[in-house]
Amino acid sequence: MELLPDLATLTDADLKQLIKDLQEEEREISYQRRLLHGKIDILRAEYQARLKAAGPETILSQVDVESLTEILAGKAAPPAA
């Protein structure tokens, strides 16, 4: 991230342009964030649908019961996500 220029040296027009430029950059970043959230939501929904289709025994077979027991008992740190 760029540091701000010496604000005392900017003209009013320069300051207004800098504000406009940063607002546009913020809009672009916000748009990209919304797109990413949408993609994540779609992927999560697909994953959930696959888990439901596979049935409950498949879901339970993916759980490491021993690690879960240790975590809940406070004997181990949770795995990194």
PASEBA-1860 file (N, C-alpha, C; in nm, 3 decimals):
! residues 81
1> MELLPDLA> 0.084/-0.118/0.000/0.000/0.000/0.000/0.088/0.124/0.000 ~ 0.055/0.216/-0.085/0.133/0.339/-0.098/0.103/0.433/0.019 ~ 0.205/0.504/0.062/0.184/0.606/0.163/0.126/0.730/0.096 ~ 0.059/0.810/0.174/0.005/0.935/0.121/0.117/1.034/0.096 ~ 0.102/1.117/-0.006/0.203/1.222/-0.030/0.194/1.328/0.080 ~ 0.290/1.417/0.081/0.286/1.529/0.177/0.164/1.614/0.144 ~ 0.062/1.604/0.227/-0.066/1.669/0.197/-0.054/1.821/0.190 ~ 0.041/1.879/0.263/0.057/2.024/0.262/0.103/2.076/0.126
9> TLTDADLK> 0.164/1.990/0.047/0.215/2.034/-0.083/0.113/2.018/-0.195 ~ -0.001/1.954/-0.167/-0.102/1.932/-0.271/-0.192/2.054/-0.289 ~ -0.224/2.080/-0.414/-0.323/2.184/-0.441/-0.461/2.125/-0.412 ~ -0.561/2.211/-0.406/-0.697/2.163/-0.385/-0.738/2.067/-0.496 ~ -0.701/2.097/-0.620/-0.735/2.010/-0.733/-0.665/1.875/-0.719 ~ -0.538/1.877/-0.678/-0.465/1.752/-0.658/-0.529/1.669/-0.547 ~ -0.569/1.733/-0.440/-0.632/1.663/-0.329/-0.764/1.601/-0.371 ~ -0.844/1.677/-0.446/-0.971/1.623/-0.495/-0.949/1.505/-0.589
17> QLIKDLQE> -0.847/1.513/-0.674/-0.816/1.403/-0.766/-0.770/1.280/-0.690 ~ -0.689/1.300/-0.588/-0.642/1.188/-0.507/-0.759/1.118/-0.437 ~ -0.851/1.196/-0.384/-0.972/1.140/-0.323/-1.049/1.060/-0.426 ~ -1.069/1.117/-0.544/-1.143/1.048/-0.651/-1.074/0.918/-0.691 ~ -0.943/0.921/-0.704/-0.867/0.802/-0.743/-0.879/0.692/-0.637 ~ -0.867/0.730/-0.512/-0.875/0.631/-0.404/-1.016/0.575/-0.390 ~ -1.116/0.656/-0.413/-1.254/0.606/-0.409/-1.278/0.505/-0.520 ~ -1.223/0.531/-0.636/-1.237/0.438/-0.748/-1.165/0.307/-0.717
25> EEREISYQ> -1.046/0.316/-0.661/-0.972/0.195/-0.622/-1.051/0.116/-0.518 ~ -1.112/0.184/-0.423/-1.193/0.117/-0.321/-1.312/0.047/-0.384 ~ -1.377/0.110/-0.481/-1.491/0.047/-0.550/-1.447/-0.080/-0.624 ~ -1.332/-0.074/-0.689/-1.281/-0.190/-0.762/-1.250/-0.306/-0.666 ~ -1.186/-0.276/-0.554/-1.153/-0.379/-0.456/-1.280/-0.437/-0.397 ~ -1.377/-0.353/-0.367/-1.504/-0.400/-0.312/-1.575/-0.492/-0.410 ~ -1.571/-0.459/-0.537/-1.633/-0.542/-0.641/-1.565/-0.679/-0.646 ~ -1.433/-0.680/-0.644/-1.359/-0.806/-0.646/-1.392/-0.890/-0.522
33> RRLLHGKI> -1.405/-0.826/-0.407/-1.439/-0.896/-0.284/-1.577/-0.961/-0.296 ~ -1.673/-0.888/-0.352/-1.808/-0.944/-0.370/-1.807/-1.062/-0.466 ~ -1.727/-1.053/-0.573/-1.715/-1.165/-0.666/-1.657/-1.288/-0.596 ~ -1.554/-1.268/-0.516/-1.493/-1.379/-0.445/-1.590/-1.443/-0.347 ~ -1.665/-1.361/-0.275/-1.764/-1.415/-0.181/-1.869/-1.496/-0.256 ~ -1.910/-1.450/-0.371/-2.007/-1.524/-0.451/-1.952/-1.658/-0.494 ~ -1.828/-1.662/-0.540/-1.765/-1.787/-0.580/-1.753/-1.883/-0.462 ~ -1.714/-1.830/-0.348/-1.703/-1.913/-0.228/-1.838/-1.972/-0.191
41> DILRAEYQ> -1.943/-1.892/-0.197/-2.078/-1.941/-0.166/-2.120/-2.052/-0.261 ~ -2.090/-2.038/-0.389/-2.124/-2.140/-0.488/-2.048/-2.270/-0.458 ~ -1.919/-2.258/-0.429/-1.838/-2.377/-0.400/-1.885/-2.446/-0.272 ~ -1.917/-2.369/-0.170/-1.967/-2.428/-0.046/-2.100/-2.500/-0.069 ~ -2.188/-2.440/-0.147/-2.317/-2.503/-0.175/-2.297/-2.635/-0.250 ~ -2.206/-2.636/-0.346/-2.176/-2.760/-0.419/-2.120/-2.866/-0.326 ~ -2.030/-2.826/-0.239/-1.970/-2.921/-0.145/-2.076/-2.978/-0.051 ~ -2.164/-2.892/0.000/-2.271/-2.939/0.088/-2.364/-3.035/0.015
49> ARLKAAGP> -2.396/-3.005/-0.110/-2.482/-3.093/-0.189/-2.417/-3.229/-0.207 ~ -2.287/-3.230/-0.231/-2.216/-3.357/-0.248/-2.214/-3.437/-0.117 ~ -2.194/-3.368/-0.005/-2.195/-3.437/0.124/-2.332/-3.498/0.151 ~ -2.438/-3.424/0.123/-2.573/-3.475/0.145/-2.601/-3.595/0.055 ~ -2.556/-3.588/-0.069/-2.579/-3.697/-0.163/-2.501/-3.823/-0.123 ~ -2.385/-3.804/-0.061/-2.303/-3.918/-0.022/-2.360/-3.990/0.099 ~ -2.442/-3.922/0.176/-2.504/-3.986/0.292/-2.426/-3.962/0.420 ~ -2.491/-3.983/0.533/-2.429/-3.952/0.663/-2.310/-4.040/0.697
57> ETILSQVD> -2.308/-4.165/0.651/-2.194/-4.251/0.685/-2.066/-4.200/0.621 ~ -2.074/-4.139/0.503/-1.956/-4.084/0.438/-1.905/-3.963/0.515 ~ -1.997/-3.880/0.561/-1.957/-3.762/0.637/-1.886/-3.804/0.765 ~ -1.941/-3.902/0.836/-1.880/-3.947/0.961/-1.746/-4.015/0.938 ~ -1.728/-4.077/0.824/-1.601/-4.144/0.798/-1.488/-4.043/0.775 ~ -1.523/-3.919/0.747/-1.422/-3.815/0.725/-1.376/-3.752/0.856 ~ -1.446/-3.779/0.966/-1.414/-3.718/1.094/-1.307/-3.802/1.163 ~ -1.202/-3.736/1.208/-1.098/-3.802/1.284/-1.140/-3.797/1.431
65> VESLTEIL> -1.207/-3.902/1.477/-1.266/-3.904/1.610/-1.160/-3.890/1.718 ~ -1.047/-3.953/1.701/-0.941/-3.946/1.801/-0.891/-3.803/1.818 ~ -0.863/-3.735/1.706/-0.818/-3.596/1.712/-0.925/-3.506/1.771 ~ -1.050/-3.530/1.731/-1.160/-3.449/1.784/-1.172/-3.467/1.935 ~ -1.157/-3.589/1.983/-1.164/-3.616/2.127/-1.053/-3.542/2.201 ~ -0.931/-3.545/2.146/-0.819/-3.475/2.209/-0.841/-3.324/2.211 ~ -0.894/-3.270/2.103/-0.920/-3.126/2.095/-1.024/-3.087/2.199 ~ -1.133/-3.163/2.205/-1.239/-3.131/2.300/-1.195/-3.149/2.444
73> AGKAAPPA> -1.101/-3.240/2.468/-1.050/-3.261/2.602/-0.941/-3.159/2.637 ~ -0.905/-3.077/2.541/-0.804/-2.974/2.565/-0.662/-3.027/2.564 ~ -0.642/-3.145/2.507/-0.509/-3.205/2.505/-0.432/-3.173/2.377 ~ -0.500/-3.120/2.279/-0.433/-3.092/2.151/-0.489/-2.965/2.092 ~ -0.406/-2.900/2.012/-0.453/-2.781/1.941/-0.537/-2.823/1.821 ~ -0.636/-2.743/1.783/-0.713/-2.777/1.664/-0.623/-2.773/1.541 ~ -0.655/-2.854/1.439/-0.573/-2.856/1.317/-0.583/-2.721/1.244 ~ -0.479/-2.686/1.175/-0.479/-2.562/1.095/-0.579/-2.576/0.983
81> A> -0.652/-2.467/0.957/-0.756/-2.471/0.853/-0.697/-2.464/0.716
END
